[in-house]
Amino acid sequence: MQVLFIFERVNHFIIRMKTILSFALALGLIYSAAAQDNLGYYGKKITPDNAVPAADLTKKLGSDKEINTKVEGTVESVCQMKGCWMKVKTADNQTMLVRFRDYGFFVPKDIAGKKVIFEGTAQTTTTSVAELRHYAEDAGKSREEIAKITQPEKAVTFVADGVIVK
């Protein structure tokens, strides 16, 4: 009789534990599904609100040499060595070089074609021939393509503190 009583108590305990574990598992799955926003965050955690389209950045910059802003655009290419820079499409089939503040973070190398939002400093710069050739090499360009780079390039560039990849 005593054995039967112990068996019933153990069985009751096991049933309760299964119920509690099932409930905890279901709650965990619901929480993780709700928390999943399919965004990748790199560098400083930023929000997607109030981003300027990349095509409008030159207008926003105007005659200023440098401004702090948030931009949204589409990635054209990424450094294939380690993801230490990306080029984002701007107006008129041009691109803007986006580097990451103090090389403090990198982005995945496979995000070409994806939408991104990045926050930091936009500036008008002149990129030397040596730097342009270095970027072309990092992007996997051929020797012939690299050799065709003979002039410095004046353009809007960006130093990002944080990036969101959609």
Long-range contacts (C-beta under 8 A, 24 or more apart in sequence): 38-166, 39-164, 39-165, 39-166, 40-108, 40-164, 40-165, 41-162, 41-163, 41-164, 42-100, 42-105, 42-106, 42-107, 42-162, 42-163, 42-164, 42-165, 43-100, 43-101, 43-104, 43-105, 43-160, 43-161, 43-162, 43-163, 44-119, 44-161, 44-162, 45-162, 46-70, 46-117, 46-118, 46-119, 46-161, 46-162, 46-163, 46-164, 48-72, 48-117, 48-164, 51-117, 54-88, 54-89, 54-90, 54-91, 54-96, 55-89, 55-90, 55-91, 56-91, 57-90, 57-96, 57-122, 57-156, 58-90, 58-91, 58-156, 60-122, 61-122, 61-124, 61-156, 65-123, 65-124, 66-121, 66-122, 66-123, 66-124, 67-121, 67-122, 67-123, 68-120, 68-121, 68-122, 69-119, 69-120, 69-121, 69-122, 70-117, 70-118, 70-119, 71-117, 71-118, 71-119, 71-122, 71-158, 72-115, 72-116, 72-117, 73-115, 73-116, 74-113, 74-114, 74-115, 74-116, 75-111, 75-112, 75-113, 75-114, 75-115, 75-116, 76-112, 77-112, 77-139, 78-107, 78-108, 78-109, 78-110, 78-111, 78-112, 79-106, 79-109, 79-135, 79-138, 79-139, 80-109, 80-138, 80-139, 80-140, 81-138, 82-106, 82-109, 83-107, 83-108, 83-109, 84-138, 85-135, 85-138, 86-111, 86-116, 88-116, 88-118, 88-158, 90-156, 94-155, 96-155, 96-156, 96-157, 96-158, 97-127, 97-135, 97-155, 97-157, 97-158, 98-157, 98-158, 98-159, 98-160, 98-163, 99-157, 99-158, 99-159, 99-160, 100-159, 100-160, 100-163, 101-159, 101-160, 101-161, 105-163, 107-163, 107-165, 108-165, 111-165, 114-165, 114-166, 115-165, 115-166, 116-163, 116-164, 116-165, 116-166, 117-163, 117-164, 117-166, 118-158, 118-160, 118-162, 118-163, 118-164, 119-160, 119-161, 119-162, 120-158, 120-159, 120-160, 120-161, 120-162, 121-158, 121-159, 122-156, 122-157, 122-158, 123-156, 123-157, 123-158, 123-159, 124-154, 124-155, 124-156, 124-157, 125-154, 125-155, 125-156, 125-157, 126-152, 126-153, 126-154, 127-152, 127-153, 127-154, 127-155, 127-157, 128-152
